[in-house]
């Protein structure tokens, strides 16, 4: 971005990779929660056992206090680039994030299409009803967390191996 060099740690959304997600998230300054905006996709992700819900909870539990929510696949909503669908998702996800411990008023919800590139780097004419930041601009709005350099070193461990010999 114009302000930061970013390291992206992709935390897979599949249940089999929760351990990898925890490892990546524990080192993050900000979470970018990618929400499937399609009919059925969003409902599955936000359901009681959904991955969207689980990842948001784990991010907060692991100490990630800043978040950006991206409503992805806006090109595949009905109708395409639906403002009503975006608003429905923002309302429901905001309600859940508040229960988890986040302040939804401080979380940008960016409608995007990763496939088409809408609102990723530049504003999209397909989403002209949206007046907030693009994903790239939202990353610039993140504040750098305080790094307690005067405190003891902490290292995350993922696994321990015992090698005989």
C-alpha positions in Angstrom: 0.0 0.0 0.0 1.1 3.6 0.0 1.6 3.4 3.8 2.6 -0.2 4.6 4.4 -3.2 3.3 2.0 -6.1 3.9 2.7 -9.7 4.5 -0.4 -11.8 3.6 -0.9 -15.0 5.6 -3.6 -17.0 3.9 -5.6 -18.9 6.4 -7.6 -21.5 4.5 -11.3 -21.5 5.1 -11.7 -25.3 5.1 -12.3 -27.0 8.5 -9.3 -29.4 7.9 -6.9 -26.4 8.0 -8.0 -24.7 11.3 -4.6 -25.5 12.8 -2.9 -23.6 10.0 -5.5 -20.7 10.3 -4.6 -20.4 14.1 -0.9 -20.3 13.4 -1.3 -17.6 10.7 -3.8 -15.6 12.7 -1.7 -15.6 15.9 0.9 -13.5 14.0 -1.4 -11.0 12.4 -1.9 -7.3 13.1 -5.2 -7.2 11.2 -7.6 -9.8 9.9 -9.2 -9.6 6.5 -12.4 -11.6 6.7 -13.5 -12.7 3.2 -17.3 -13.3 3.2 -19.0 -15.2 0.4 -21.9 -13.0 -0.7 -23.6 -15.5 -2.9 -27.0 -17.0 -2.0 -26.3 -20.1 0.1 -22.6 -19.3 0.4 -23.1 -16.5 3.0 -25.8 -18.5 4.8 -23.4 -21.5 5.2 -20.5 -19.3 6.4 -22.5 -17.5 9.0 -24.5 -20.5 10.2 -23.9 -21.9 13.7 -21.0 -24.1 12.5 -19.9 -21.9 9.6 -16.3 -21.0 8.8 -17.0 -17.2 8.6 -18.3 -17.3 12.2 -15.5 -19.5 13.4 -12.7 -17.5 11.9 -14.0 -14.2 13.3 -14.2 -15.7 16.8 -10.7 -17.2 16.5 -9.2 -14.0 15.2 -10.6 -12.1 18.2 -9.6 -14.8 20.7 -6.0 -14.8 19.3 -5.8 -11.1 19.9 -6.3 -9.7 16.4 -8.2 -6.5 17.3 -8.4 -4.9 13.8 -10.5 -6.3 11.0 -11.6 -5.6 7.5 -14.6 -7.4 6.1 -14.8 -8.0 2.4 -18.1 -9.0 0.9 -16.7 -11.1 -2.0 -18.4 -12.4 -5.1 -20.6 -9.3 -5.5 -20.5 -10.1 -9.2 -22.5 -13.3 -8.4 -25.3 -11.9 -6.3 -28.8 -11.7 -7.5 -29.1 -9.2 -9.0 -25.4 -8.6 -9.7 -23.7 -6.1 -7.4 -26.8 -6.0 -5.1 -26.7 -3.2 -2.6 -29.6 -4.9 -0.7 -27.5 -8.1 -0.4 -24.5 -6.2 0.8 -26.6 -4.4 3.5 -28.1 -7.7 4.6 -24.6 -9.2 5.1 -23.3 -6.1 6.8 -26.2 -6.1 9.3 -25.9 -9.8 10.1 -22.1 -10.0 10.3 -21.9 -6.7 12.4 -24.3 -8.2 14.9 -22.2 -11.3 15.3 -18.9 -9.4 15.4 -20.3 -7.3 18.2 -21.2 -10.4 20.2 -17.6 -11.7 19.7 -16.1 -8.4 21.1 -15.4 -6.3 18.0 -16.8 -2.8 17.5 -18.5 -3.1 14.1 -18.5 0.7 13.7 -14.7 0.5 13.4 -14.7 -2.3 10.8 -14.9 -1.4 7.1 -17.2 -3.6 5.1 -15.9 -3.5 1.5 -18.0 -5.0 -1.3 -15.6 -6.7 -3.8 -15.3 -9.1 -6.6 -12.0 -10.9 -6.5 -12.7 -12.5 -9.8 -13.5 -9.2 -11.6 -11.2 -7.0 -9.4 -14.0 -4.7 -8.3 -13.0 -2.4 -5.4 -9.8 -4.3 -4.7 -7.4 -1.5 -5.8 -9.6 1.0 -7.6 -13.2 2.0 -7.2 -15.6 0.0 -9.3 -18.4 1.6 -11.4 -20.3 -1.7 -10.8 -20.5 -0.7 -7.1 -21.1 3.1 -7.5 -23.6 3.0 -4.6 -20.7 2.2 -2.2 -18.9 5.3 -0.9 -16.3 3.6 1.5 -12.7 2.6 0.9 -11.4 0.0 -1.5 -9.6 -3.0 0.0 -6.2 -1.3 -0.6 -7.4 1.9 1.0 -8.8 0.0 4.0 -5.4 -1.6 4.5 -3.9 1.9 4.7 -6.4 2.8 7.5 -5.1 0.1 9.8 -3.2 1.5 12.7 0.1 -0.1 13.6 -0.2 -2.0 16.9 2.1 -1.1 19.8 5.1 -3.5 20.0 6.2 -4.0 23.6 10.0 -4.1 22.8 10.8 -3.8 26.5 9.0 -7.0 27.4 10.3 -10.6 27.1 10.4 -12.3 23.7 7.4 -14.4 22.8 7.5 -17.0 20.0 4.6 -19.0 18.6 5.2 -22.8 18.5 3.2 -24.9 16.0 4.6 -28.3 16.7 7.2 -30.2 18.8 9.2 -33.1 17.3 11.2 -35.7 19.3 14.0 -37.1 17.2 15.6 -40.2 18.6 19.2 -41.1 18.1 
